[in-house]
Amino acid sequence: MTTDTLDWIATLDQEVAALLARLDADPAARRLYDGTATAAEYASFLEQIYHYVRWTRPLCARAGARLGGRCTGDPGERGAADARGILAALLLRKAEEESGHEQWALDDLAALGRDPEVRAEPAPATQAYIAWSRYTAEAGAPEAFLGTAYVLEALSVHRAADVAARLVARARIPGIAGAVRFLQGHADADQGHVRELAGLLATIPCPAAREAILLSARVTRTLYPDMIAGALAGAAALAPTARG
């Protein structure tokens, strides 16, 4: 893995492209993305979203606080300290921006007529994603969380609006028109988030920080398709009692 090129954002975008390609090749993901998922499948997808999104705010805040604590140093490291300060502030702001987004997923479940308090456990890949994110935020390189944010926000830009529109247009799921708040909310917000994040990440002077961010992006794009597959598998296992 190397990030010594001038335009290392292109390397991050390659991770996004790899994620999109894998999702497009996955039959379970295609059912979601073309709007043909069943109510049980879509509900399971929302449950996995809830499990990982509820960690976003506290982990962004923790990562930002840890990174901010590293913003002192001798005058020779002033540039690196300034860069860390900018990224720390971004993480803390993103923590506030993500506040309550897990509730969007619960509201969507309620709109489907499901009890949002009755949820499947996190799929194995979701558990792995949460564990990785907790490690980077709490003990590893705190700026790494920005690699995860870049991949997931870029995914929203490429897919969320279309998925919501197709689910509503096909209308195969009762109540679906009121159950796409999470998708629509991220489709609306993440265009600006990705542009801002790319602009800031492009200025990072530290190779070690770039390596950490890229590694987290790669871990995320590897795990995310299995998070969706885990959701759909859970729905299939409950098919005899699922509604829809």
Beta strands, then each sheet from edge to edge (+ up, - down):
end
